[in-house]
Amino acid sequence: MNGIDKIAGKIAADAGKEIESILAQAQSEAAAIAEKYAVQAKAESDKILASGQEQAKDIRRRADSAADQEAKQQLLATKQKMLTRAFDEALQKLLALPAEEYAALLAGLAAKAASSGSEEIILSAKDREALGQKVLAGANQLLEKAGKKAALTLSSETRPFIGGLLLKSGDVEVNCTLDTILRLSKEDLALEVAAALFA
C-alpha cells in the first residue's frame, strides 16, 4: 500500500503541477486575450469618439452655415423691403409735387417720349381735369424748343393709373406712367440706391 500511496501521491503531485501549469498558461493566454481586446476596445472607443467629435463638428459647421445663410437671407429681404420702400416713397413724392412742378414733369415726359410730335396725351381723370391743358402746352413748347413737330393733342380718353401719362399714336401706346418708369428704373438704380441706403 505504501508503494501505491507513493505512486498515487506522485501522480496527484504531477497532475497538480500539470493543472497549475495549464492554469498558469490559461491565465496567461486569458490575460493576453484580455489585453488584446482591451487595446482593440480602446482603439474602437477612440475611433467612435473621434467619429462622434467629427460628426459634432460637422453638425456645428452645418448649423453655423445654416444660421449664416438665414442671416444673409434676412438681411437681403430687409434690403429689398427698404429698396421697395424707397421707390414707393419716391413715387409718393412725385405725386405730391406742387401742381406747377408736376405739370412740368408730365410735359417733360410727353415731350421726351414723343416720336412724331402728333401723339395724343392720355392722363388720369384727375390729372386731365386739373392739369391737362398745362401739360399739353408745356409738352408742345418743349418740342418746339427742340426744333421738333409740336402738335400733341390732349385725348378725351382717361385711364385709371395714379400718375404720369400715356402717349398714343394710332394703336401704339408709350407708357410713361410714374409707377412703370420707377419700376423700370429700379433695375438701373437699385445698386446706386442700395449704396446710398446701406453705406
Phi, psi and omega in degrees: 000327181298317180293322180292321179297320180295316181295316180296320178295319180294316180299317180296318180294315179298317179296321179297316179297318181294320178297317179297319180295315179296317178297317180298315180296318179296319179295319179297314179295319179297319179296319180295316179296316180299317179296317180300313181289330176296317178296315179297318180297318178296316179298316180294319178297315178298319180297314179297317179298314179297318179297317178298317179296320179294319177296319179297318177297318180296316178299318179296316179300315180294320179296316178298317180296317179296318179295319179296316179297316179298317179297318179296318179295320178297316180296316179298316179298319179296316179297319179295320177297318180293321177297314178300317180296320179298317180290324176297319179292324177298317178299316180297322178293321177296318180291336182266006178301150173303151187309316182297316180293319180295318178297320179295322177298312180295321178298318178297319178297316182295315181295319182292322184277343183293133177252318180265336183086003180235022179287167174263140176264122177252125180243173171288161181302317182297311182292325180297315182293315186279324191229003188309309183292323178295318180296315180299310182296317181296319181294315179295324178296318179295320178295318180298315178300326181277000179075025180251166176299132183239072182231036176294150177233159178265121181288146174283343179283142174236163179228155184272048174262164189272342178187156182097205184200171171239143172252128185239133174224102185066237179267358183263131177237138174253122184274111176241032177287147186298319181294324178291316179299316180294320179297317179290326179285337184304318180297317181287324186265350187305315181294319180294316179294318179299318179298320179290322181286322190246018180289000000 
